[in-house]
Amino acid sequence: MTNPRNRLPVHIDLRDQAAVARYLAKWLLLLTPVAVAVGSAAALFLWALDRATETRFEHGWLLFLLPAAGLASAAAYHRFGRATEGGNNLLIDEIHEPGGGVPPRIVPLIFVATVGAHLFGAPVGREGTAVQMGGGIASAFSRLFRLSPPDVRTLLMAGIAAGFGAVFGTPLAGAIFAMEVLAVGRMEYGALVPVLYAALAADYTAAAWDAHHTAYTVAVLPGEHGLPFDALLMAKVAAAGVAFGLVALFFAELAHGLGRLFRLVLPHPLLRPVAGGVIIIALVYVAGSRDYLGLGVTSPDPGATTIVSSFLPGGASDFAWWWKVIFTAVAVGSGFKGGEVTPLFFIGAALGNRLGAIMDGPADLFAAVGFAGVFAGAANTPLACTVMGIELFGAAAAPYLAVACFIAYLVSGHSGIYLSQRIAIPKAGPAAAPSLRGERESRPRFRLRR
């Protein structure tokens, strides 16, 4: 008979491992078709964006059709997509409080509206489209599989991760973004493995379709005497992080404020993007440049300020970031589709370039930390933005990226581009409401008398 004292003090319940195996098998089967569909849609979307942008560069007169394009987009949403008008906020709300679901028709609507917007020069982004396509495709599969509400929630998060990861070529950031964007100060670890698998599989699928992403080069020198970073340079990056947070705050509030102003002045939704298109055309002449139209990643004009040029010394004009804030806030506020993230990359990279020149810092590093930092402050996703920066710019920049993103996140306060975000853990002071929308509505503001 075995002496009980000789038994190993190890307690293993194989039922736990069996449950894990069933969980992994279930999500592997569910998410594989979703990720393939989202990755394929992202590859097609990137190809269509490239063709639309090239056509706009070749035919400058297309800009003057921007108001008509806005009218057509608004009419399509008014007729077919009223339930999808919330965009990314609709997805966040549906994950927090499942209700009417995410209509799958959001996928063709946002795809066509965004490509059309870029064809005629609207200064919007592409992340909103990718995330909404991912959520819409995931919603369609959830209806097909007749999933339970908790599983639908996980599938929607996986769709967000897949869309984000595939369109930017940053699957790790996509997975973290899907868990971090739902609530300020809290990560949703319940879908950890599904979102990671979905993001990786979608990015792999997009790459298999030969989708291309912009490559960036950032040369980061080690600190003196083998130290992990240069202390003086880190102090400069931290100071820049404050500026990135303030600009993120200003952009978010300006975009929301203009959106409210457009709704007050023009109650009919079809008229808002028409007015926005006219204003954008006028802004082109006021600024004296077309650099602030479209994505702004590259340009056939060698003297233009772009995201890529901002990584070179002197590659951004002094107020390029300011003009991009104004152009994009007008476009988003008036109802053009596409999102804000790539314009935020432009704003951050251009601002970082100028701050680097002022503080005698390397242009490429300051453009990189601005690229990630302004987005971190505006989206309240500092960890996802840090990881995105590492995926895009290399691990050597990680300490500087983290400092810029975390400081920008803190400085931007309880504001952001996604008003449906919940406030799980307030940043520095108490929150007046449980969500960014409620927080914003609780603040005093100037009222427009009609």
Steps between C-alpha positions, in 0.01 A plus 500: 500500500638845399588727784299827462809691610683381187243647258606803299319821604375559142133552422407476133144475376503375144146626458642853488731409214217326317289815531790707362538261207128526420518881527797524264350257248170688502657840431744360247207366299287812544768759434684348205230587244444839666870589489537384139198708399621809690857467370374464143269801539789704645726407206231602252441822692871592500521430127191715433641783714827495307315516167272780624796702630698456178198609296456810716867592456466464122176698474505798733158620385338212693530712815220723375262204503561444873168663605312277253683195633404598854137534393502156336656340807254668736206398279615137501530496878167682538329240280676179600719559802329700770563217748873510418558875538669448838802343331771398748288625789224260391743209531618612843144547625397161364788328676417667831123464475382253234180622342396527138826363367736637234330487157726315250411761237743729679777324303410607144375838616817604681722346229341694214458822703865505607648418159273765348607755760867440420443510126381860534751607764320480836767523776383193691663173602453129453497349850130568548423311181723206590358470852141530380554246223649263756209551736242467223651178366524359853136594561394321183677182612350528850152495347594207278635301797219618734743579780415592856535868607837441676636327191369778276686746719824307459447464127446875457822571689680252277357673193633835621843347561502334158403817315747722683788253478449425131461856373810632680711183494525507881323188632633520856385861531167399344444235766587738783294782345187282500543430872608852599267725299180395679572671831744762624740345750398137459592211271241239399703182544199272460560478125880490515567196279215556251602859424866405458419211267257711297749785460786269399288296259346809337840666457637175351206483259545862391870439442417187298292725273816714458372793705781750556567726799728802520845424638664747741862523611587640841864497613519499879845521656561342841567717803853580608705243692261218409198657673159395360412849378631856484364687802503845335330367189241326717425828677443666163268216393307534826454873437384421148255248647326786681458682167371182336238457772384860474470478121307172532264668746454800271436284194240283673315797645512694172367205299215439747427870529484549124279195472255653744519835320425339164198322652368825647548714191403231248238269655463297180785242488534513121610862507781466754764326285411731211585798720805318634623434147463866407691606813781254425536638146518850646760385755719372216520853365544658842786264586640521148564127492338163428734321740221461757256308280457123513716276717818706460730196516689582179474749213635526145607855588855473642450820700176393667467432870397139552528238770803350325671838446454586868760237587765707320667816635299798381243269343196672653397863469458692824120494513422185302373326813268794575350504152443123511313541830268759342445312173425167667281646775283666234478178298414278796270755659301543179450127454765366262583134567837337557612582851762718660799280571717541190449880511605478867815320383565792264435757773726320746784435255498858368481649849775266619719606211469867598546434873810298419641796309420738787649272768796382290376143487511243217220562249425133443464415869287805579279430199459141622407592858262766368346251257416266789457757778225717349301188416550369855365822646203521263397133520595440867696190400860560616604136516366416153671807356831414667489149354397640161803729511725205578352299211544791258823664620694229682562395860791741551250788515281324759596707810441828320174379344366386836579830672346710222186284480442474874550872561279597206231264631512663843508859370205453262272456803153349483459583134542303181381421151283206619230645724355156580811403696419427862712651777603199706785666688524882485835637394613768746180646641148369557270446203162671494333225295550131417583563132686756294171613347350564842822665617497735202132587537550582868750776423388863463504626143409799293149467363406598150174698496274429207 
